[in-house]
Amino acid sequence: MTLYVDPPAWPGHGRLWSHLVSDASYDELHAFAARLGLPRRAFDGDHYDLPERRYADAVAAGAVEVSSREVVRLLRESGLRRPKGLRARGG
């Protein structure tokens, strides 16, 4: 099981955000996020939005640091990428 996180570079709500993804399954992504204590509302269809203050927690828990481009590549190659218009939050 490998999870990936990109650097906190995405602004929103007065802070920076990262993306937490799996290249294997949404089930493993949800389980990892739950262990980190991330709320399900942070799931954005194919990734979790991770606030900058939680980035080090994700890495300490085993998430592999990759670039934002790499996050997209991993999602596409795994078949888990959902175009923004087709993402169902929370699911």
SULCORSUL-V559536 format. One record per residue. N is the residue number from 0. SS is DSSP state (H for helix, E for strand, L for the rest). OMEGA is omega in radians with two decimals (NA if undefined). NEAR is the number of other C-alpha atoms within 8 Angstrom. Layout:
BEGIN
[[N;SS;OMEGA;NEAR] [N;SS;OMEGA;NEAR]]
END
This chain:
BEGIN
[[0;L;3.08;4] [1;L;3.04;9] [2;E;-3.07;13] [3;E;3.12;12] [4;E;3.09;17] [5;E;-3.10;12] [6;L;3.09;12] [7;L;-3.07;11] [8;L;-3.04;7] [9;E;-3.09;7] [10;E;3.05;8] [11;E;3.09;7] [12;L;3.07;4] [13;L;3.11;5] [14;E;3.08;8] [15;E;-3.07;11] [16;E;3.00;14] [17;E;3.04;15] [18;E;3.10;14] [19;E;-3.06;13] [20;E;2.98;13] [21;E;3.02;14] [22;L;-3.09;11] [23;L;-3.10;9] [24;L;3.04;8] [25;H;3.13;9] [26;H;3.13;6] [27;H;3.09;10] [28;H;3.13;13] [29;H;3.14;9] [30;H;3.13;8] [31;H;3.13;9] [32;H;3.12;11] [33;H;3.10;10] [34;H;3.09;7] [35;H;-3.10;9] [36;L;3.11;6] [37;L;3.11;9] [38;L;3.14;8] [39;H;3.12;8] [40;H;3.10;7] [41;H;3.11;10] [42;E;-3.10;13] [43;L;3.01;12] [44;L;3.08;12] [45;L;3.13;12] [46;L;2.98;11] [47;E;2.98;11] [48;E;-3.04;11] [49;E;3.14;12] [50;E;-3.10;11] [51;H;-3.10;10] [52;H;-3.14;5] [53;H;-3.10;8] [54;H;-3.12;13] [55;H;3.10;7] [56;H;-3.14;8] [57;H;3.13;11] [58;H;3.12;11] [59;H;3.14;7] [60;L;3.05;7] [61;L;3.10;8] [62;L;-3.13;11] [63;E;3.14;9] [64;E;3.11;9] [65;E;3.09;10] [66;L;3.09;9] [67;H;3.07;9] [68;H;3.14;6] [69;H;3.09;8] [70;H;-3.13;14] [71;H;3.13;9] [72;H;-3.14;8] [73;H;3.12;10] [74;H;-3.14;14] [75;H;-3.09;9] [76;H;-3.14;8] [77;H;-3.07;9] [78;L;-3.10;6] [79;L;-3.13;12] [80;L;3.06;9] [81;L;3.09;8] [82;L;-3.02;6] [83;H;-3.11;6] [84;H;-3.10;4] [85;H;-3.10;7] [86;L;3.04;10] [87;L;-3.14;7] [88;L;3.04;8] [89;L;-3.01;9] [90;L;NA;5]]
END
